[in-house]
Amino acid sequence: QYKFRDLTIEELKNVSKAYPNFTFSMNTYTFKDGSQKDLLNFSGTVPVKYGNSYNIPIRLWILDSHPFAPPICFLKPTANMGISVGKHVDARGRIYLPYLQNWCHPKSTLIGLIKEMIAKFEEELPLYSLSSSDAARQAELLSYIAKITEGETDVKTRSKIGGKNEECFNKITVVGAGDLGIACVLAVAAKDVADKVVLLDLSEGAAKGGTMDLEIFAVPNVEISKDFSVSADSKVVVLTVNSLGNAQTYLEVIQNNVDLFRGIIPAISHYSQNAVLLVASHPVEVMTFVSWKLSSFPKSRVIGVGANLDSERLQYILTNLLKAEVLAKDAWVIGEQGEEKVPSWTSCNVVANQTEAMAAHNSREKVANRAMEVLKGKGQRSWSVGLSVADLTDSILKDKRKIHSVSTLAKGCCKVNSEVFLSLPCILGTSGVIEMVGLEEDPLVQEKLQSSAGSIHDLQQQLKL
């Protein structure tokens, strides 16, 4: 099951030569969310000088994407040892080091990791001796730690995680630790949408900026990782990454994003095969199409954030600024993000005759145009998109069956005949798009949608998937 078996075996041979006391085995590792995986691991002691000489017991778990992902490292204290919580070790004995954060093959190796571990432990000893009374209490704690670090948890005992039934455990993964990714994490956490949020930081180098701040201030139920396997069994995966390459043309920018997604989507879809993919990367229509193709997920489970934010703003403007409450509930921004978006309606009151129908249409159009003018002055900052993402994930995880204007496969709607994603009003639930809501027939709106579909399809035809 190891993707790079020969490289992994070669590394483990080097470890065995340098540290003959280490023992190697294959065991079941239990992740924080209760998911399990059979992983290679090795345990033993490393020599540390801290005044006297100490042998510090450790255990390292090798992920199946090694050597491109760092191992998961733990102390393995005996019953008469206590864990000294510090900047490199938490209360469960998990080890955090700059070397792990900066892990990059082939520069990073297991031998290099162990050497840094020894150096850091010599600055701050991670274990201390317990008295006999403390040792008894430590034995109970070690039993709990063993369930996490040694894979000893029986599946039957995992019926609850953090007081919640496992099948009800709502986990969200946000891919990308830029401003938008962090905004999504904070918005989801503030809305209390998920039991756990994983932030996949795929950037090169050490944690910096927002990710470091998230770690410093310990946002509850948020875990930051560079390892795709930590995202396993997510209910929703939010994609916020955008390539920062040296592209010269718009097509090259999008192609760079496609290349980036080729390394992300297969891994995400492997670890979370039943997830809903929620795409916030740009351009959202194209990248949602790319995610759909690369994941092989059903179209209902691949959606883009689309015009959800604009639609919510439009309804707010109609209700609170223009006092058009009756119209607001049926008003949506649809189509292509940017200047090509267009307002539309999902229902129409029955009128007595054609004259009244025309008057009602003109009234709606006039109010909609005023609202869209106000909407033009509103930018889409990271935090506002993050709030929109939290709104969408809330509807999905809680199966609210609420209508949102999101990017969905538009083929067959409004005379669109190509495989393109456009923002349309859809009912969302745990399986993603449950149903597309019918739009009022308007030739001008249909013409706009078909024009957007044509330009997006032409662009997609030039991409190399």
Residue pairs with C-beta under 8 A, 6 or more apart in sequence:
1 38
1 64
2 8
2 40
2 64
2 66
3 64
3 65
4 65
4 66
4 67
4 68
7 66
7 67
8 40
8 62
8 66
8 67
11 66
11 67
11 109
11 110
11 111
12 24
12 40
12 42
12 62
12 110
14 109
14 110
14 111
15 22
15 42
15 110
15 111
15 114
16 22
16 24
18 111
18 114
19 44
19 46
19 114
21 44
21 45
22 42
22 43
22 44
23 42
23 43
23 44
24 40
24 41
24 42
25 40
25 41
25 42
26 38
26 39
26 40
26 41
27 38
27 39
27 41
27 150
27 151
28 36
28 37
28 38
28 39
28 151
29 36
29 37
29 38
29 39
29 41
29 61
29 72
29 151
30 36
30 147
30 148
30 151
30 153
30 158
31 37
31 229
31 230
31 232
32 148
32 196
32 223
33 161
33 169
33 171
33 196
33 232
33 233
34 158
34 161
34 166
34 169
35 232
35 233
36 151
36 153
36 155
37 64
37 229
37 232
39 61
39 62
39 63
39 64
40 61
40 62
41 59
41 60
41 61
41 62
42 59
42 60
42 62
43 57
43 58
43 59
43 60
43 76
44 57
44 58
45 55
45 56
45 57
45 58
46 55
46 56
46 58
46 114
46 117
46 118
46 121
47 53
47 54
47 55
47 56
47 118
48 54
48 55
48 56
48 118
48 121
48 122
48 125
49 122
50 121
50 122
50 125
54 125
54 127
56 75
56 121
56 126
56 127
57 75
57 76
57 77
57 78
57 81
58 73
58 74
58 75
58 76
58 95
58 117
59 73
59 74
59 75
59 76
59 149
59 150
60 71
60 72
60 73
60 74
60 110
60 113
61 71
61 72
61 73
61 74
62 71
63 69
63 70
63 71
63 72
63 227
63 229
64 229
65 227
65 228
65 229
65 267
67 105
67 106
67 108
67 109
68 105
69 103
69 226
69 227
69 228
69 229
70 99
70 100
70 103
70 108
70 113
70 226
70 227
71 100
71 110
71 113
72 94
72 227
73 94
73 95
73 97
73 100
73 113
73 117
74 92
74 93
74 94
74 95
74 145
74 149
75 83
75 89
75 93
75 95
75 126
75 127
76 93
76 149
77 83
77 93
77 127
77 138
77 142
79 130
79 135
79 138
79 139
79 142
80 129
80 130
80 135
80 138
81 127
81 128
81 129
81 130
81 138
82 127
82 128
82 129
82 130
82 134
82 138
83 89
83 91
83 92
83 93
83 126
83 127
84 124
84 125
84 126
84 127
84 128
85 91
86 124
86 126
87 96
87 124
88 95
88 96
88 97
88 120
88 121
88 124
88 126
89 95
89 96
89 126
90 96
92 145
92 148
92 149
93 145
93 149
94 149
95 117
95 126
97 113
97 116
97 117
97 120
98 116
98 206
99 108
99 112
99 113
99 116
99 117
100 113
101 206
101 207
101 226
102 108
102 205
102 206
103 226
104 204
130 138
146 152
147 153
147 157
158 166
159 165
159 166
160 166
161 169
161 195
162 169
162 195
164 195
169 195
169 196
170 193
170 194
170 195
170 196
170 235
170 397
171 194
171 195
171 196
171 197
171 198
171 233
171 234
171 235
172 188
172 193
172 194
172 196
172 197
172 198
172 234
172 235
172 236
172 237
172 238
172 393
172 397
173 197
173 198
173 199
173 200
173 230
173 231
173 234
173 236
173 237
173 238
173 268
173 272
173 275
174 181
174 184
174 185
174 188
174 197
174 198
174 199
174 200
174 237
174 238
174 240
175 181
175 200
175 202
175 231
175 237
175 238
175 239
175 240
175 241
175 264
175 268
176 200
176 201
176 202
176 239
176 240
176 241
176 242
176 281
177 199
177 200
177 201
177 202
177 203
177 207
177 210
177 211
177 224
178 203
178 240
178 241
178 242
178 382
179 210
179 382
180 240
180 280
180 382
180 385
180 386
181 199
181 238
181 240
181 241
182 199
182 210
182 211
182 214
182 382
183 382
183 383
183 385
183 386
184 238
184 240
184 280
184 385
184 386
184 389
184 390
185 197
185 199
185 214
185 219
185 222
185 386
186 219
186 383
186 386
187 383
187 386
187 387
187 389
187 390
188 194
188 197
188 386
188 389
188 390
188 393
189 197
189 219
189 220
189 221
189 222
190 390
191 390
191 391
191 394
193 390
193 393
193 394
193 397
194 221
194 235
194 236
194 393
194 397
195 221
196 221
196 222
196 223
197 221
197 222
197 223
198 222
198 223
198 224
198 225
198 230
198 231
198 234
199 211
199 214
199 222
199 223
199 224
199 225
200 225
200 226
200 228
200 230
200 231
201 207
201 211
201 224
201 225
201 226
202 226
202 241
202 264
207 215
207 224
211 224
214 222
214 224
215 224
223 230
225 231
228 267
228 268
228 270
228 271
229 271
231 237
231 268
231 271
231 272
232 271
232 272
233 271
233 272
234 271
234 272
234 275
235 272
235 274
235 275
235 276
235 396
235 397
235 430
236 275
236 276
236 278
236 393
236 396
236 397
237 268
237 272
237 275
237 276
237 277
237 278
238 278
238 280
238 389
238 393
239 261
239 264
239 268
239 277
239 278
239 279
239 280
239 281
239 287
239 291
240 280
240 281
241 257
241 260
241 261
241 264
241 281
242 257
242 260
242 281
242 282
243 253
243 256
243 257
243 259
243 260
245 252
245 253
245 256
247 253
247 255
247 256
251 459
251 462
251 463
254 283
254 286
254 459
254 463
255 463
255 464
257 281
257 282
257 287
257 290
258 287
258 290
258 463
258 464
258 465
261 281
261 287
261 290
261 291
261 294
262 294
262 465
265 277
265 290
265 291
265 294
265 295
266 294
266 295
268 275
268 277
268 295
269 275
269 277
269 294
269 295
269 296
269 297
275 301
276 301
276 302
276 303
276 396
276 430
276 431
276 432
277 291
277 292
277 295
277 297
277 301
277 302
277 303
278 303
278 304
278 305
278 389
278 392
278 393
278 396
279 287
279 288
279 291
279 302
279 303
279 304
279 305
279 407
280 304
280 305
280 385
280 389
281 287
283 337
284 304
284 305
284 306
284 337
284 407
284 421
285 304
285 306
285 336
285 337
285 407
285 420
285 421
285 422
285 423
285 452
285 456
286 421
286 456
286 459
286 460
286 463
287 304
288 302
288 303
288 304
288 407
288 421
289 419
289 420
289 421
289 456
289 460
290 463
290 465
291 302
292 299
292 302
292 409
292 421
293 465
294 465
295 302
298 432
299 408
299 409
299 433
300 431
300 432
300 433
300 434
301 431
301 432
301 433
302 432
303 392
303 406
303 407
303 408
303 426
303 428
303 432
303 433
304 406
304 407
304 408
304 421
304 423
305 385
305 388
305 389
305 392
305 406
305 407
306 337
306 405
306 406
306 407
306 408
306 422
306 423
306 424
307 332
307 333
307 334
307 335
307 337
307 341
307 405
307 406
307 423
308 388
308 391
308 392
308 404
308 405
308 406
308 423
309 380
309 384
309 385
309 387
309 388
310 333
310 341
310 375
310 405
311 331
311 332
311 333
311 404
311 405
311 425
312 388
312 391
313 375
313 378
314 328
314 331
314 332
314 333
314 343
314 371
314 372
314 375
315 328
315 329
315 331
316 328
317 371
317 374
317 375
318 324
318 325
318 327
318 328
318 331
318 367
318 371
319 325
319 328
321 371
321 374
322 367
322 370
322 371
324 367
324 371
327 345
327 364
327 367
327 368
330 345
330 346
330 347
331 343
331 344
331 345
331 368
331 371
332 343
332 344
332 345
332 346
332 405
332 425
332 439
333 341
333 342
333 343
333 344
333 375
333 405
333 423
334 341
334 342
334 343
334 344
334 405
334 422
334 423
334 424
334 425
334 439
334 445
334 449
335 341
335 342
335 422
335 423
335 448
335 449
335 452
336 422
336 423
336 452
336 455
336 456
337 423
340 448
340 451
340 452
341 423
342 445
342 448
342 449
343 368
343 371
343 372
344 439
344 440
344 442
344 445
345 364
345 439
345 440
345 442
346 403
346 425
346 437
346 438
346 439
346 440
347 440
348 360
348 440
349 360
351 357
351 360
391 404
392 404
392 406
392 428
394 400
395 401
395 402
395 404
395 428
395 429
396 428
396 429
396 430
396 432
397 430
399 429
399 430
400 428
400 429
401 427
401 428
401 429
401 434
402 427
402 428
403 425
403 426
403 427
403 428
403 437
404 425
404 426
404 428
405 423
405 424
405 425
405 426
406 423
406 424
406 426
406 428
406 433
407 421
407 422
407 423
408 421
408 422
408 423
408 424
408 426
408 433
408 436
409 419
409 420
409 421
410 416
410 420
410 421
410 422
410 424
410 449
410 453
411 417
411 418
411 419
411 420
413 422
413 424
413 436
413 449
414 439
414 445
414 446
414 449
414 450
415 446
415 450
416 422
416 449
416 450
416 453
418 453
418 454
418 457
419 457
419 460
420 452
420 453
420 456
420 457
420 460
421 456
422 449
422 452
422 453
422 456
424 436
424 437
424 439
425 436
425 437
425 439
426 433
426 434
426 435
426 436
426 437
427 433
427 434
427 435
427 436
427 437
428 434
439 445
